[in-house]
Every structure is written in C-alpha cells, then in structure tokens.
C-alpha cells in the first residue's frame, strides 16, 4: 500500500479553491520596488485573480485534500 500524498504547505498558503473549483491567487509584483510602477499598474495588481486552467492541474495535486 502506498502512503498518503502530503499537502504542499507553501501552496496551501498561497492558493484558495473557489466554490466552483477554480483556483484564486494573489498577483505578483507588489511586495517591493513598486515605486517605479505607474499608479494604474499598481491599482490593477490589487486583489486576487483566477489561475489559468492549464496550470491548475499540477496545483490540485500539490494541494491534496484541500483541492475539492
């Protein structure tokens, strides 16, 4: 018998599954060095976005039991 797959803890902290099964994530590029960006670009990077479906397959495996 194979052991259970462990949840990747870094992935668990960074991604959330919506009710319909899509994966939400925070957009990158706003942590530091943001003073060189335009205000419009910084404003558009706020909030969360939905991950592309092609990338979400591997993420579901990493999330393990948190992916349903």
PDB file of N, CA, C and O in Angstrom:
ATOM      1  N   UNK A   1       0.838  -1.189   0.000  1.00  0.00           N
ATOM      2  CA  UNK A   1       0.000   0.000   0.000  1.00  0.00           C
ATOM      3  C   UNK A   1       0.882   1.250   0.000  1.00  0.00           C
ATOM      4  O   UNK A   1       1.855   1.337   0.749  1.00  0.00           O
ATOM      5  N   UNK A   2       0.527   2.214  -0.850  1.00  0.00           N
ATOM      6  CA  UNK A   2       1.322   3.444  -0.935  1.00  0.00           C
ATOM      7  C   UNK A   2       0.910   4.407   0.183  1.00  0.00           C
ATOM      8  O   UNK A   2      -0.248   4.417   0.602  1.00  0.00           O
ATOM      9  N   UNK A   3       1.858   5.215   0.661  1.00  0.00           N
ATOM     10  CA  UNK A   3       1.494   6.200   1.690  1.00  0.00           C
ATOM     11  C   UNK A   3       0.655   7.332   1.087  1.00  0.00           C
ATOM     12  O   UNK A   3       0.614   7.522  -0.129  1.00  0.00           O
ATOM     13  N   UNK A   4      -0.001   8.063   1.960  1.00  0.00           N
ATOM     14  CA  UNK A   4      -0.816   9.193   1.508  1.00  0.00           C
ATOM     15  C   UNK A   4       0.077  10.304   0.973  1.00  0.00           C
ATOM     16  O   UNK A   4       1.208  10.482   1.425  1.00  0.00           O
ATOM     17  N   UNK A   5      -0.448  11.049   0.006  1.00  0.00           N
ATOM     18  CA  UNK A   5       0.267  12.207  -0.515  1.00  0.00           C
ATOM     19  C   UNK A   5       0.159  13.337   0.501  1.00  0.00           C
ATOM     20  O   UNK A   5      -0.917  13.595   1.041  1.00  0.00           O
ATOM     21  N   UNK A   6       1.280  14.009   0.758  1.00  0.00           N
ATOM     22  CA  UNK A   6       1.243  15.135   1.685  1.00  0.00           C
ATOM     23  C   UNK A   6       0.877  16.415   0.941  1.00  0.00           C
ATOM     24  O   UNK A   6       1.215  16.587  -0.230  1.00  0.00           O
ATOM     25  N   UNK A   7       0.185  17.303   1.638  1.00  0.00           N
ATOM     26  CA  UNK A   7      -0.157  18.604   1.094  1.00  0.00           C
ATOM     27  C   UNK A   7       1.093  19.472   1.080  1.00  0.00           C
ATOM     28  O   UNK A   7       1.840  19.502   2.058  1.00  0.00           O
ATOM     29  N   UNK A   8       1.323  20.178  -0.024  1.00  0.00           N
ATOM     30  CA  UNK A   8       2.450  21.111  -0.089  1.00  0.00           C
ATOM     31  C   UNK A   8       2.046  22.370   0.660  1.00  0.00           C
ATOM     32  O   UNK A   8       1.159  23.100   0.217  1.00  0.00           O
ATOM     33  N   UNK A   9       2.692  22.631   1.796  1.00  0.00           N
ATOM     34  CA  UNK A   9       2.249  23.693   2.694  1.00  0.00           C
ATOM     35  C   UNK A   9       2.415  25.086   2.094  1.00  0.00           C
ATOM     36  O   UNK A   9       1.599  25.969   2.359  1.00  0.00           O
ATOM     37  N   UNK A  10       3.459  25.297   1.288  1.00  0.00           N
ATOM     38  CA  UNK A  10       3.636  26.595   0.650  1.00  0.00           C
ATOM     39  C   UNK A  10       2.515  26.885  -0.336  1.00  0.00           C
ATOM     40  O   UNK A  10       2.066  28.025  -0.455  1.00  0.00           O
ATOM     41  N   UNK A  11       2.064  25.852  -1.045  1.00  0.00           N
ATOM     42  CA  UNK A  11       0.956  26.007  -1.982  1.00  0.00           C
ATOM     43  C   UNK A  11      -0.340  26.269  -1.246  1.00  0.00           C
ATOM     44  O   UNK A  11      -1.158  27.076  -1.687  1.00  0.00           O
ATOM     45  N   UNK A  12      -0.529  25.598  -0.138  1.00  0.00           N
ATOM     46  CA  UNK A  12      -1.750  25.771   0.658  1.00  0.00           C
ATOM     47  C   UNK A  12      -1.894  27.207   1.156  1.00  0.00           C
ATOM     48  O   UNK A  12      -3.005  27.729   1.251  1.00  0.00           O
ATOM     49  N   UNK A  13      -0.762  27.845   1.475  1.00  0.00           N
ATOM     50  CA  UNK A  13      -0.801  29.216   1.989  1.00  0.00           C
ATOM     51  C   UNK A  13      -1.078  30.239   0.893  1.00  0.00           C
ATOM     52  O   UNK A  13      -1.585  31.324   1.179  1.00  0.00           O
ATOM     53  N   UNK A  14      -0.757  29.912  -0.351  1.00  0.00           N
ATOM     54  CA  UNK A  14      -0.806  30.897  -1.422  1.00  0.00           C
ATOM     55  C   UNK A  14      -2.018  30.799  -2.338  1.00  0.00           C
ATOM     56  O   UNK A  14      -2.295  31.736  -3.087  1.00  0.00           O
ATOM     57  N   UNK A  15      -2.742  29.697  -2.296  1.00  0.00           N
ATOM     58  CA  UNK A  15      -3.846  29.488  -3.231  1.00  0.00           C
ATOM     59  C   UNK A  15      -5.101  29.073  -2.487  1.00  0.00           C
ATOM     60  O   UNK A  15      -5.028  28.403  -1.457  1.00  0.00           O
ATOM     61  N   UNK A  16      -6.282  29.482  -3.023  1.00  0.00           N
ATOM     62  CA  UNK A  16      -7.571  29.096  -2.455  1.00  0.00           C
ATOM     63  C   UNK A  16      -8.435  28.522  -3.560  1.00  0.00           C
ATOM     64  O   UNK A  16      -8.351  28.954  -4.710  1.00  0.00           O
ATOM     65  N   UNK A  17      -9.257  27.559  -3.218  1.00  0.00           N
ATOM     66  CA  UNK A  17     -10.185  26.973  -4.180  1.00  0.00           C
ATOM     67  C   UNK A  17     -11.541  27.647  -4.009  1.00  0.00           C
ATOM     68  O   UNK A  17     -12.034  27.782  -2.889  1.00  0.00           O
ATOM     69  N   UNK A  18     -12.143  28.069  -5.115  1.00  0.00           N
ATOM     70  CA  UNK A  18     -13.470  28.675  -5.055  1.00  0.00           C
ATOM     71  C   UNK A  18     -14.524  27.575  -4.981  1.00  0.00           C
ATOM     72  O   UNK A  18     -14.202  26.389  -5.059  1.00  0.00           O
ATOM     73  N   UNK A  19     -15.765  27.971  -4.831  1.00  0.00           N
ATOM     74  CA  UNK A  19     -16.854  27.011  -4.738  1.00  0.00           C
ATOM     75  C   UNK A  19     -17.022  26.182  -5.992  1.00  0.00           C
ATOM     76  O   UNK A  19     -17.422  25.020  -5.920  1.00  0.00           O
ATOM     77  N   UNK A  20     -16.722  26.763  -7.140  1.00  0.00           N
ATOM     78  CA  UNK A  20     -16.868  26.036  -8.407  1.00  0.00           C
ATOM     79  C   UNK A  20     -15.595  25.315  -8.816  1.00  0.00           C
ATOM     80  O   UNK A  20     -15.541  24.715  -9.890  1.00  0.00           O
ATOM     81  N   UNK A  21     -14.558  25.366  -7.962  1.00  0.00           N
ATOM     82  CA  UNK A  21     -13.343  24.608  -8.237  1.00  0.00           C
ATOM     83  C   UNK A  21     -12.234  25.379  -8.914  1.00  0.00           C
ATOM     84  O   UNK A  21     -11.203  24.794  -9.246  1.00  0.00           O
ATOM     85  N   UNK A  22     -12.409  26.675  -9.132  1.00  0.00           N
ATOM     86  CA  UNK A  22     -11.339  27.470  -9.717  1.00  0.00           C
ATOM     87  C   UNK A  22     -10.320  27.807  -8.632  1.00  0.00           C
ATOM     88  O   UNK A  22     -10.622  27.713  -7.442  1.00  0.00           O
ATOM     89  N   UNK A  23      -9.125  28.195  -9.039  1.00  0.00           N
ATOM     90  CA  UNK A  23      -8.062  28.489  -8.075  1.00  0.00           C
ATOM     91  C   UNK A  23      -7.774  29.982  -8.085  1.00  0.00           C
ATOM     92  O   UNK A  23      -7.451  30.556  -9.125  1.00  0.00           O
ATOM     93  N   UNK A  24      -7.894  30.609  -6.913  1.00  0.00           N
ATOM     94  CA  UNK A  24      -7.611  32.030  -6.748  1.00  0.00           C
ATOM     95  C   UNK A  24      -6.197  32.205  -6.223  1.00  0.00           C
ATOM     96  O   UNK A  24      -5.698  31.376  -5.462  1.00  0.00           O
ATOM     97  N   UNK A  25      -5.550  33.298  -6.639  1.00  0.00           N
ATOM     98  CA  UNK A  25      -4.217  33.589  -6.128  1.00  0.00           C
ATOM     99  C   UNK A  25      -3.990  35.093  -6.131  1.00  0.00           C
ATOM    100  O   UNK A  25      -4.665  35.842  -6.837  1.00  0.00           O
ATOM    101  N   UNK A  26      -3.023  35.516  -5.324  1.00  0.00           N
ATOM    102  CA  UNK A  26      -2.646  36.917  -5.264  1.00  0.00           C
ATOM    103  C   UNK A  26      -1.714  37.214  -6.423  1.00  0.00           C
ATOM    104  O   UNK A  26      -0.884  36.377  -6.780  1.00  0.00           O
ATOM    105  N   UNK A  27      -1.838  38.388  -7.012  1.00  0.00           N
ATOM    106  CA  UNK A  27      -0.972  38.731  -8.129  1.00  0.00           C
ATOM    107  C   UNK A  27       0.407  39.117  -7.639  1.00  0.00           C
ATOM    108  O   UNK A  27       0.553  39.683  -6.556  1.00  0.00           O
ATOM    109  N   UNK A  28       1.412  38.813  -8.429  1.00  0.00           N
ATOM    110  CA  UNK A  28       2.794  39.070  -8.025  1.00  0.00           C
ATOM    111  C   UNK A  28       3.230  40.468  -8.424  1.00  0.00           C
ATOM    112  O   UNK A  28       2.586  41.125  -9.241  1.00  0.00           O
ATOM    113  N   UNK A  29       4.327  40.911  -7.839  1.00  0.00           N
ATOM    114  CA  UNK A  29       4.948  42.151  -8.259  1.00  0.00           C
ATOM    115  C   UNK A  29       4.594  43.363  -7.429  1.00  0.00           C
ATOM    116  O   UNK A  29       4.871  44.486  -7.851  1.00  0.00           O
ATOM    117  N   UNK A  30       3.991  43.182  -6.259  1.00  0.00           N
ATOM    118  CA  UNK A  30       3.607  44.348  -5.464  1.00  0.00           C
ATOM    119  C   UNK A  30       4.304  44.391  -4.107  1.00  0.00           C
ATOM    120  O   UNK A  30       4.036  45.294  -3.314  1.00  0.00           O
ATOM    121  N   UNK A  31       5.180  43.449  -3.823  1.00  0.00           N
ATOM    122  CA  UNK A  31       5.780  43.381  -2.498  1.00  0.00           C
ATOM    123  C   UNK A  31       6.762  44.519  -2.248  1.00  0.00           C
ATOM    124  O   UNK A  31       6.730  45.157  -1.195  1.00  0.00           O
ATOM    125  N   UNK A  32       7.631  44.768  -3.216  1.00  0.00           N
ATOM    126  CA  UNK A  32       8.620  45.839  -3.054  1.00  0.00           C
ATOM    127  C   UNK A  32       9.007  46.341  -4.433  1.00  0.00           C
ATOM    128  O   UNK A  32       8.615  45.763  -5.446  1.00  0.00           O
ATOM    129  N   UNK A  33       9.785  47.429  -4.468  1.00  0.00           N
ATOM    130  CA  UNK A  33      10.207  48.086  -5.707  1.00  0.00           C
ATOM    131  C   UNK A  33       9.015  48.561  -6.536  1.00  0.00           C
ATOM    132  O   UNK A  33       9.087  48.621  -7.764  1.00  0.00           O
ATOM    133  N   UNK A  34       7.920  48.897  -5.855  1.00  0.00           N
ATOM    134  CA  UNK A  34       6.712  49.290  -6.575  1.00  0.00           C
ATOM    135  C   UNK A  34       6.690  50.784  -6.886  1.00  0.00           C
ATOM    136  O   UNK A  34       5.795  51.248  -7.593  1.00  0.00           O
ATOM    137  N   UNK A  35       7.655  51.543  -6.373  1.00  0.00           N
ATOM    138  CA  UNK A  35       7.637  52.992  -6.618  1.00  0.00           C
ATOM    139  C   UNK A  35       7.981  53.335  -8.074  1.00  0.00           C
ATOM    140  O   UNK A  35       7.719  54.451  -8.523  1.00  0.00           O
ATOM    141  N   UNK A  36       8.559  52.395  -8.804  1.00  0.00           N
ATOM    142  CA  UNK A  36       8.856  52.663 -10.214  1.00  0.00           C
ATOM    143  C   UNK A  36       7.664  52.352 -11.117  1.00  0.00           C
ATOM    144  O   UNK A  36       7.701  52.662 -12.308  1.00  0.00           O
ATOM    145  N   UNK A  37       6.619  51.753 -10.578  1.00  0.00           N
ATOM    146  CA  UNK A  37       5.436  51.407 -11.372  1.00  0.00           C
ATOM    147  C   UNK A  37       4.485  52.590 -11.476  1.00  0.00           C
ATOM    148  O   UNK A  37       4.467  53.477 -10.622  1.00  0.00           O
ATOM    149  N   UNK A  38       3.706  52.579 -12.532  1.00  0.00           N
ATOM    150  CA  UNK A  38       2.664  53.588 -12.651  1.00  0.00           C
ATOM    151  C   UNK A  38       1.556  53.264 -11.655  1.00  0.00           C
ATOM    152  O   UNK A  38       1.405  52.118 -11.232  1.00  0.00           O
ATOM    153  N   UNK A  39       0.790  54.273 -11.289  1.00  0.00           N
ATOM    154  CA  UNK A  39      -0.301  54.062 -10.340  1.00  0.00           C
ATOM    155  C   UNK A  39      -1.347  53.125 -10.918  1.00  0.00           C
ATOM    156  O   UNK A  39      -1.943  52.327 -10.195  1.00  0.00           O
ATOM    157  N   UNK A  40      -1.569  53.224 -12.220  1.00  0.00           N
ATOM    158  CA  UNK A  40      -2.550  52.365 -12.884  1.00  0.00           C
ATOM    159  C   UNK A  40      -2.134  50.893 -12.794  1.00  0.00           C
ATOM    160  O   UNK A  40      -2.968  50.021 -12.551  1.00  0.00           O
ATOM    161  N   UNK A  41      -0.839  50.624 -12.990  1.00  0.00           N
ATOM    162  CA  UNK A  41      -0.355  49.248 -12.945  1.00  0.00           C
ATOM    163  C   UNK A  41      -0.475  48.673 -11.533  1.00  0.00           C
ATOM    164  O   UNK A  41      -0.884  47.525 -11.358  1.00  0.00           O
ATOM    165  N   UNK A  42      -0.117  49.476 -10.530  1.00  0.00           N
ATOM    166  CA  UNK A  42      -0.235  49.022  -9.138  1.00  0.00           C
ATOM    167  C   UNK A  42      -1.688  48.770  -8.762  1.00  0.00           C
ATOM    168  O   UNK A  42      -1.995  47.802  -8.066  1.00  0.00           O
ATOM    169  N   UNK A  43      -2.581  49.642  -9.223  1.00  0.00           N
ATOM    170  CA  UNK A  43      -4.003  49.507  -8.932  1.00  0.00           C
ATOM    171  C   UNK A  43      -4.567  48.224  -9.559  1.00  0.00           C
ATOM    172  O   UNK A  43      -5.391  47.542  -8.950  1.00  0.00           O
ATOM    173  N   UNK A  44      -4.122  47.905 -10.766  1.00  0.00           N
ATOM    174  CA  UNK A  44      -4.616  46.712 -11.441  1.00  0.00           C
ATOM    175  C   UNK A  44      -4.038  45.423 -10.874  1.00  0.00           C
ATOM    176  O   UNK A  44      -4.567  44.343 -11.138  1.00  0.00           O
ATOM    177  N   UNK A  45      -2.962  45.517 -10.099  1.00  0.00           N
ATOM    178  CA  UNK A  45      -2.385  44.327  -9.479  1.00  0.00           C
ATOM    179  C   UNK A  45      -3.009  44.019  -8.119  1.00  0.00           C
ATOM    180  O   UNK A  45      -2.679  43.005  -7.504  1.00  0.00           O
ATOM    181  N   UNK A  46      -3.909  44.887  -7.645  1.00  0.00           N
ATOM    182  CA  UNK A  46      -4.561  44.642  -6.355  1.00  0.00           C
ATOM    183  C   UNK A  46      -5.505  43.456  -6.432  1.00  0.00           C
ATOM    184  O   UNK A  46      -5.960  43.076  -7.512  1.00  0.00           O
ATOM    185  N   UNK A  47      -5.793  42.880  -5.283  1.00  0.00           N
ATOM    186  CA  UNK A  47      -6.811  41.839  -5.219  1.00  0.00           C
ATOM    187  C   UNK A  47      -6.306  40.501  -5.714  1.00  0.00           C
ATOM    188  O   UNK A  47      -5.100  40.275  -5.810  1.00  0.00           O
ATOM    189  N   UNK A  48      -7.244  39.611  -6.029  1.00  0.00           N
ATOM    190  CA  UNK A  48      -6.888  38.266  -6.453  1.00  0.00           C
ATOM    191  C   UNK A  48      -7.377  38.029  -7.871  1.00  0.00           C
ATOM    192  O   UNK A  48      -8.271  38.720  -8.358  1.00  0.00           O
ATOM    193  N   UNK A  49      -6.779  37.042  -8.524  1.00  0.00           N
ATOM    194  CA  UNK A  49      -7.210  36.641  -9.857  1.00  0.00           C
ATOM    195  C   UNK A  49      -7.360  35.134  -9.891  1.00  0.00           C
ATOM    196  O   UNK A  49      -6.926  34.431  -8.978  1.00  0.00           O
ATOM    197  N   UNK A  50      -7.977  34.648 -10.949  1.00  0.00           N
ATOM    198  CA  UNK A  50      -8.190  33.208 -11.112  1.00  0.00           C
ATOM    199  C   UNK A  50      -7.046  32.651 -11.945  1.00  0.00           C
ATOM    200  O   UNK A  50      -6.659  33.232 -12.959  1.00  0.00           O
ATOM    201  N   UNK A  51      -6.516  31.528 -11.508  1.00  0.00           N
ATOM    202  CA  UNK A  51      -5.399  30.888 -12.187  1.00  0.00           C
ATOM    203  C   UNK A  51      -5.869  30.254 -13.494  1.00  0.00           C
ATOM    204  O   UNK A  51      -7.017  29.822 -13.598  1.00  0.00           O
ATOM    205  N   UNK A  52      -4.986  30.198 -14.489  1.00  0.00           N
ATOM    206  CA  UNK A  52      -5.313  29.560 -15.763  1.00  0.00           C
ATOM    207  C   UNK A  52      -5.567  28.073 -15.535  1.00  0.00           C
ATOM    208  O   UNK A  52      -4.930  27.443 -14.690  1.00  0.00           O
ATOM    209  N   UNK A  53      -6.501  27.527 -16.298  1.00  0.00           N
ATOM    210  CA  UNK A  53      -6.921  26.128 -16.099  1.00  0.00           C
ATOM    211  C   UNK A  53      -5.771  25.156 -16.375  1.00  0.00           C
ATOM    212  O   UNK A  53      -5.696  24.102 -15.743  1.00  0.00           O
ATOM    213  N   UNK A  54      -4.876  25.494 -17.308  1.00  0.00           N
ATOM    214  CA  UNK A  54      -3.765  24.604 -17.639  1.00  0.00           C
ATOM    215  C   UNK A  54      -2.796  24.463 -16.469  1.00  0.00           C
ATOM    216  O   UNK A  54      -2.210  23.397 -16.278  1.00  0.00           O
ATOM    217  N   UNK A  55      -2.622  25.525 -15.688  1.00  0.00           N
ATOM    218  CA  UNK A  55      -1.693  25.490 -14.562  1.00  0.00           C
ATOM    219  C   UNK A  55      -2.320  24.874 -13.318  1.00  0.00           C
ATOM    220  O   UNK A  55      -1.610  24.465 -12.399  1.00  0.00           O
ATOM    221  N   UNK A  56      -3.643  24.809 -13.287  1.00  0.00           N
ATOM    222  CA  UNK A  56      -4.308  24.374 -12.063  1.00  0.00           C
ATOM    223  C   UNK A  56      -4.246  22.864 -11.859  1.00  0.00           C
ATOM    224  O   UNK A  56      -4.510  22.394 -10.753  1.00  0.00           O
ATOM    225  N   UNK A  57      -3.907  22.090 -12.889  1.00  0.00           N
ATOM    226  CA  UNK A  57      -3.876  20.631 -12.752  1.00  0.00           C
ATOM    227  C   UNK A  57      -2.804  20.210 -11.756  1.00  0.00           C
ATOM    228  O   UNK A  57      -3.075  19.425 -10.847  1.00  0.00           O
ATOM    229  N   UNK A  58      -1.585  20.729 -11.922  1.00  0.00           N
ATOM    230  CA  UNK A  58      -0.489  20.376 -11.018  1.00  0.00           C
ATOM    231  C   UNK A  58      -0.739  20.923  -9.617  1.00  0.00           C
ATOM    232  O   UNK A  58      -0.333  20.311  -8.629  1.00  0.00           O
ATOM    233  N   UNK A  59      -1.409  22.074  -9.528  1.00  0.00           N
ATOM    234  CA  UNK A  59      -1.681  22.677  -8.223  1.00  0.00           C
ATOM    235  C   UNK A  59      -2.665  21.851  -7.414  1.00  0.00           C
ATOM    236  O   UNK A  59      -2.534  21.740  -6.195  1.00  0.00           O
ATOM    237  N   UNK A  60      -3.645  21.275  -8.086  1.00  0.00           N
ATOM    238  CA  UNK A  60      -4.615  20.437  -7.371  1.00  0.00           C
ATOM    239  C   UNK A  60      -3.927  19.240  -6.733  1.00  0.00           C
ATOM    240  O   UNK A  60      -4.287  18.822  -5.633  1.00  0.00           O
ATOM    241  N   UNK A  61      -2.934  18.690  -7.428  1.00  0.00           N
ATOM    242  CA  UNK A  61      -2.186  17.561  -6.888  1.00  0.00           C
ATOM    243  C   UNK A  61      -1.374  17.993  -5.675  1.00  0.00           C
ATOM    244  O   UNK A  61      -1.284  17.253  -4.695  1.00  0.00           O
ATOM    245  N   UNK A  62      -0.785  19.180  -5.731  1.00  0.00           N
ATOM    246  CA  UNK A  62       0.017  19.681  -4.614  1.00  0.00           C
ATOM    247  C   UNK A  62      -0.852  20.018  -3.415  1.00  0.00           C
ATOM    248  O   UNK A  62      -0.415  19.879  -2.273  1.00  0.00           O
ATOM    249  N   UNK A  63      -2.103  20.468  -3.668  1.00  0.00           N
ATOM    250  CA  UNK A  63      -2.985  20.827  -2.569  1.00  0.00           C
ATOM    251  C   UNK A  63      -3.597  19.611  -1.884  1.00  0.00           C
ATOM    252  O   UNK A  63      -4.066  19.713  -0.751  1.00  0.00           O
ATOM    253  N   UNK A  64      -3.598  18.481  -2.547  1.00  0.00           N
ATOM    254  CA  UNK A  64      -4.075  17.254  -1.916  1.00  0.00           C
ATOM    255  C   UNK A  64      -5.522  17.347  -1.491  1.00  0.00           C
ATOM    256  O   UNK A  64      -6.399  17.624  -2.309  1.00  0.00           O
ATOM    257  N   UNK A  65      -5.775  17.117  -0.221  1.00  0.00           N
ATOM    258  CA  UNK A  65      -7.159  17.065   0.262  1.00  0.00           C
ATOM    259  C   UNK A  65      -7.836  18.426   0.307  1.00  0.00           C
ATOM    260  O   UNK A  65      -9.043  18.503   0.538  1.00  0.00           O
ATOM    261  N   UNK A  66      -7.075  19.516   0.087  1.00  0.00           N
ATOM    262  CA  UNK A  66      -7.667  20.855   0.097  1.00  0.00           C
ATOM    263  C   UNK A  66      -8.155  21.259  -1.289  1.00  0.00           C
ATOM    264  O   UNK A  66      -8.583  22.397  -1.483  1.00  0.00           O
ATOM    265  N   UNK A  67      -8.099  20.340  -2.261  1.00  0.00           N
ATOM    266  CA  UNK A  67      -8.421  20.711  -3.631  1.00  0.00           C
ATOM    267  C   UNK A  67      -9.826  20.298  -4.055  1.00  0.00           C
ATOM    268  O   UNK A  67     -10.132  20.337  -5.247  1.00  0.00           O
ATOM    269  N   UNK A  68     -10.688  19.903  -3.125  1.00  0.00           N
ATOM    270  CA  UNK A  68     -12.058  19.592  -3.529  1.00  0.00           C
ATOM    271  C   UNK A  68     -13.040  20.484  -2.847  1.00  0.00           C
ATOM    272  O   UNK A  68     -14.244  20.362  -3.070  1.00  0.00           O
TER     273      UNK A  68
END
